[in-house]
Amino acid sequence: MIELCAVTKTYNAGRPNEVVALGATDLTISDKALTVFAGPSGSGKTTLITIVGCLARPTSGRVVLNGEAVSGLPQRFLTEVRRRTFGFVFQRFNLVRGISAIENVMLPAYPIGTPHARLKTRAMELLSSFGMAHRAHFNVEILSGGEVQRVAIARALVNDPEVIIADEPTASLDGERVAHFLAIAADLKARGKTVIVTSHDPRVTGAATVDRLVTLADGRPADATP
């Protein structure tokens, strides 16, 4: 379970260009569920998800992961928590051009020190589970948009994280690819993963597989449906 206790985030505090990106926020995110943070650009949803995923520290308040306060940990420990707990699917997927799909999937696991042969087997199993085994050794720049999406999700899973975080994963995707992403999210949830997504796409926010919708406005959760 992830808990946010009076969490705020302010950029350029005390300066003329100070921005309060996230007001005091209390929020509990359930395990093994699909939670969607919704809201227009500038509503605070991306700031919220970076704090939840330990990519950024709150200005004040605490982030509690499975009963342990993690937001105040020294950076090296916070990095380890992030690496082992979270898998990230970025809005533009952020795959590394010039290397193959399987090499991209393997990248997040190198710092952990998994033996190369075992890691390669794990990466291939993940690509196979998404129907991408036949494209594993193709450079990512020649893959289709749907294939790139699947490689990015496989990469997020390579360290077997408890939580998958996806920031606007359906931006610029057609209806078929959106449906495919939602099917993957439902499958991840069925495997016992916690899935957190930011989106302003009604095809995502209104999907039947969503367990909880948290709507943000002006840096605060305006409402949350159970």
C-alpha positions as CSV (number, residue, x, y, z in Angstrom):
1,M,0.0,0.0,0.0
2,I,1.2,3.5,-0.8
3,E,0.1,6.4,1.4
4,L,0.6,10.1,1.0
5,C,0.4,12.1,4.2
6,A,0.0,15.9,3.8
7,V,2.3,15.8,0.8
8,T,3.1,19.1,-1.0
9,K,5.4,20.0,-3.9
10,T,6.5,23.6,-4.5
11,Y,9.0,24.6,-7.2
12,N,11.2,27.7,-6.8
13,A,10.0,28.3,-3.3
14,G,10.3,31.9,-2.1
15,R,11.1,33.2,-5.5
16,P,8.9,35.4,-7.8
17,N,8.3,32.3,-10.0
18,E,7.2,30.1,-7.2
19,V,4.8,27.4,-8.3
20,V,2.8,25.2,-6.0
21,A,2.4,22.1,-8.2
22,L,0.8,20.0,-5.5
23,G,-1.2,21.2,-2.5
24,A,-1.5,19.3,0.8
25,T,-2.6,15.9,-0.3
26,D,-3.6,12.8,1.7
27,L,-4.1,9.8,-0.5
28,T,-4.0,6.0,-0.1
29,I,-3.4,3.8,-3.2
30,S,-4.5,0.2,-2.8
31,D,-2.4,-2.8,-3.7
32,K,-3.2,-5.0,-6.7
33,A,-5.6,-2.4,-8.2
34,L,-5.6,-0.1,-11.2
35,T,-5.7,3.6,-10.1
36,V,-6.0,6.4,-12.6
37,F,-5.0,10.0,-11.8
38,A,-7.0,12.2,-14.1
39,G,-7.0,15.9,-14.9
40,P,-6.0,18.4,-17.5
41,S,-2.5,19.6,-18.2
42,G,-1.2,21.5,-15.2
43,S,-3.5,19.8,-12.7
44,G,-0.7,18.2,-10.8
45,K,-1.1,14.6,-11.9
46,T,2.4,14.2,-13.3
47,T,3.9,15.8,-10.2
48,L,1.9,13.4,-8.0
49,I,3.0,10.4,-9.9
50,T,6.7,11.3,-9.7
51,I,6.4,11.7,-5.9
52,V,4.5,8.4,-5.6
53,G,7.2,6.7,-7.7
54,C,10.0,8.2,-5.7
55,L,11.3,10.1,-8.7
56,A,11.0,13.3,-6.7
57,R,10.8,14.2,-3.1
58,P,7.9,16.1,-1.6
59,T,8.5,19.6,-0.3
60,S,6.7,18.6,2.8
61,G,4.7,15.6,4.1
62,R,5.5,11.9,3.9
63,V,5.3,9.1,1.4
64,V,4.8,5.7,3.1
65,L,5.4,2.4,1.2
66,N,4.2,-0.8,2.8
67,G,4.3,0.9,6.2
68,E,7.7,2.5,5.9
69,A,8.3,6.2,5.4
70,V,10.5,6.4,2.3
71,S,10.4,10.0,1.2
72,G,13.1,11.0,3.7
73,L,15.6,8.2,3.0
74,P,19.1,9.2,1.8
75,Q,19.3,9.3,-2.0
76,R,21.1,6.0,-2.4
77,F,18.5,4.1,-0.4
78,L,15.7,5.9,-2.2
79,T,17.2,4.9,-5.6
80,E,17.3,1.3,-4.5
81,V,13.6,1.4,-3.3
82,R,12.6,2.9,-6.6
83,R,14.6,0.4,-8.7
84,R,13.1,-2.6,-6.9
85,T,9.6,-1.5,-6.3
86,F,8.6,0.5,-9.4
87,G,8.5,0.0,-13.1
88,F,7.9,3.0,-15.3
89,V,6.2,3.4,-18.7
90,F,6.9,7.0,-19.8
91,Q,4.7,9.0,-22.0
92,R,7.0,8.9,-25.0
93,F,8.2,5.4,-23.9
94,N,11.9,6.7,-23.9
95,L,13.4,3.6,-25.5
96,V,17.0,3.9,-26.6
97,R,17.4,4.1,-30.3
98,G,20.2,2.2,-32.0
99,I,19.8,-0.9,-29.9
100,S,17.4,-3.8,-30.0
101,A,14.2,-4.4,-28.3
102,I,15.6,-7.1,-26.0
103,E,18.6,-4.8,-25.1
104,N,16.1,-2.1,-24.1
105,V,14.2,-4.4,-21.9
106,M,17.4,-5.5,-20.2
107,L,18.7,-2.0,-19.4
108,P,16.9,-1.4,-16.0
109,A,18.2,-4.6,-14.6
110,Y,21.9,-4.0,-15.2
111,P,22.5,-2.0,-11.9
112,I,21.0,-4.9,-9.9
113,G,23.7,-7.3,-11.2
114,T,21.5,-10.1,-12.4
115,P,23.7,-12.6,-14.4
116,H,23.6,-11.8,-18.1
117,A,22.3,-15.1,-19.2
118,R,19.5,-15.1,-16.7
119,L,18.6,-11.5,-17.5
120,K,18.5,-12.2,-21.2
121,T,16.2,-15.2,-20.6
122,R,13.9,-13.0,-18.5
123,A,13.8,-10.3,-21.1
124,M,12.9,-12.8,-23.8
125,E,10.2,-14.3,-21.7
126,L,8.6,-10.9,-21.2
127,L,8.8,-10.0,-24.9
128,S,7.3,-13.4,-25.7
129,S,4.4,-12.8,-23.3
130,F,3.5,-9.7,-25.3
131,G,3.9,-11.4,-28.6
132,M,7.2,-9.7,-29.4
133,A,9.7,-12.6,-29.5
134,H,10.0,-12.4,-33.3
135,R,10.9,-8.7,-33.0
136,A,13.3,-9.0,-30.0
137,H,16.5,-8.4,-32.1
138,F,15.1,-5.6,-34.2
139,N,16.3,-2.1,-33.3
140,V,13.4,-0.2,-31.7
141,E,13.4,2.7,-34.2
142,I,11.9,0.3,-36.9
143,L,9.1,-1.0,-34.7
144,S,5.5,0.2,-35.0
145,G,3.9,2.3,-32.3
146,G,2.1,-0.6,-30.8
147,E,5.3,-2.7,-30.7
148,V,7.2,0.1,-29.0
149,Q,4.5,0.3,-26.4
150,R,4.8,-3.4,-25.7
151,V,8.6,-3.2,-25.4
152,A,8.3,-0.3,-23.0
153,I,5.9,-2.3,-20.8
154,A,8.2,-5.3,-20.9
155,R,11.1,-3.1,-19.8
156,A,9.0,-1.8,-16.9
157,L,8.5,-5.4,-15.8
158,V,12.1,-6.7,-16.1
159,N,12.9,-6.2,-12.4
160,D,9.5,-7.8,-11.4
161,P,8.3,-4.6,-9.6
162,E,5.3,-4.5,-7.3
163,V,4.1,-1.3,-8.9
164,I,3.8,-0.3,-12.5
165,I,3.5,3.5,-13.2
166,A,2.5,4.8,-16.6
167,D,2.4,8.5,-17.4
168,E,-0.1,9.3,-20.2
169,P,0.6,5.9,-21.9
170,T,-2.2,6.3,-24.4
171,A,-1.3,9.8,-25.6
172,S,-1.6,9.9,-29.4
173,L,-2.6,6.2,-29.6
174,D,-5.5,5.1,-31.7
175,G,-8.5,3.2,-30.3
176,E,-7.1,-0.3,-31.0
177,R,-3.8,0.5,-29.2
178,V,-5.7,2.1,-26.2
179,A,-7.8,-1.1,-25.9
180,H,-4.6,-3.1,-26.0
181,F,-3.0,-1.1,-23.3
182,L,-6.1,-1.5,-21.1
183,A,-6.0,-5.3,-21.7
184,I,-2.4,-5.4,-20.6
185,A,-3.2,-3.3,-17.5
186,A,-6.0,-5.7,-16.6
187,D,-3.6,-8.6,-17.0
188,L,-0.9,-7.0,-14.8
189,K,-3.5,-6.4,-12.1
190,A,-4.6,-10.1,-12.4
191,R,-0.9,-11.0,-11.8
192,G,-1.0,-9.1,-8.6
193,K,0.6,-5.9,-9.7
194,T,-0.4,-2.5,-8.6
195,V,-1.0,-0.3,-11.6
196,I,-1.0,3.5,-11.5
197,V,-1.8,5.6,-14.6
198,T,-2.1,9.3,-15.3
199,S,-4.5,10.2,-18.1
200,H,-6.9,12.7,-19.4
201,D,-8.2,10.3,-22.0
202,P,-11.8,9.4,-21.4
203,R,-11.2,6.0,-23.0
204,V,-8.9,5.3,-20.0
205,T,-10.7,7.1,-17.2
206,G,-14.0,5.5,-18.1
207,A,-12.7,2.0,-18.6
208,A,-14.4,-0.8,-16.7
209,T,-11.0,-2.2,-15.5
210,V,-10.3,1.0,-13.5
211,D,-10.7,0.4,-9.8
212,R,-10.3,4.0,-8.7
213,L,-10.4,7.3,-10.4
214,V,-8.7,10.3,-8.7
215,T,-9.4,13.6,-10.3
216,L,-7.0,16.5,-9.8
217,A,-7.5,20.2,-10.2
218,D,-5.1,23.0,-9.4
219,G,-2.7,20.7,-7.7
220,R,-5.2,18.9,-5.4
221,P,-7.4,15.8,-5.7
222,A,-10.8,17.3,-6.4
223,D,-12.6,14.1,-5.9
224,A,-11.9,10.4,-5.8
225,T,-14.2,7.6,-6.6
226,P,-13.8,4.4,-4.6
